[in-house]
Amino acid sequence: MEERISAEEVKRVKGLGFLQDKRYGDVFNARVITKNGKITAAQQRAIAEASEKFGSGEVAMTVRLTIEIQGVKYENIQPLIDFLAQHGLTTGGTGKKVRPVVSCKGTTCQYGLIDAYALSEKIHERFYEGMRGVTLPHKFKIAVGGCPNNCVKPDLNDLGIIGQKVPRIDLDKCRGCKVCQVEKACPIQVPVVQDGKVVIDDSACNHCGRCVGKCPFKAVEGFTSGYRVYIGGRCGKKVAHGRYLEKVFTDKDEVLNIVEKAILLFREQGLTGERFADTVERIGFENVQEQLLSDGLLQRKEENLKLNVKGGATC
C-alpha cells in the first residue's frame, strides 16, 4: 500500500534533491549532482548500481546535466544518499539557491576557447557547494560556454560566461586583398575591407576567433583570450535574453568575483519571487553593471550574508 507522505516531508526531501513522482505519493526521483556534467566511469557504475538497488533501475538525464535515479521509494531515500556518498556523489540541486552549473566541453571541442570544465568546477565548488546554505530570492542558474556558439545558452541563464578570442589587426601587414581570407573565415560576416584595409567592427564581432591566423600575410595573428559575462537571462515561461557586461575579462579570478558579486547583488536587492532578470530590469542594467564592476558588494558581503532573505517563485 502506498505510504502517505506529509507536505512538510515532501518539501524537506525535495531540498535534498528528491522530487516527488506525481503519479505516486511515496515515490521520488533523486537528482545526482555531476558538478558540471562530467563523471568518472566508476561513478557511472555506482549510479547504475544505486538505481537497481534503490530505484526502478532507470536513469534519466536532466537538461541541466544532472542525473535522476528514478523510482526511489520514500524508505530508500536515506540508504541511497549513504550509498552515493561512498562513491563521492551527492544529491541536491533544488531550492531558491545557486543551482548546479552547466558547462559545455570547452577545449575538447574544436571551437572551444576556454577550459569550460575547469572554470565550471571552480564555480561549482565556490558557489554551489560554498553557498549551499545561502537563500536567494529565487533560483540562480549559471552556464559556462567555451565559445560564442552558445551550445549551453549562457545568455539564457541568470549569469552566463562565454569564452572569447578577440582578434588584433596589424594594419601594417594588411594588403587589402580583393579576396580577403579574414572576411571569408568569419561565420557572421563582420570583417570588411575598407579603403584598402580590413576592418573588424568590435560591436558586431562575437570574438569567436575563427579569423585569427587566416591572413596569408599575418595581418590577424594576434588576439586576446578572455571571458564575456552575460547577466539577466532566463529560459522558461517568460524568456529574457541576458546582456553582456561591457568589459571582456582576461583574468579568471576576476570573472569568479563577478559571479560572486552578482549573487550578492541578487540576494541584497532582489525581491522575493523574482528572478535575477527581473531584478536587473527593475533597477537598471547600467546600475547593475556599475555595481558588478566595483567592489562595494564584496565589501558588504559579511553584512549581506546576515540578511533574512525569503525565497519564492513567480515563474
Disulfide bonds with the S-S distance in Angstrom:
none
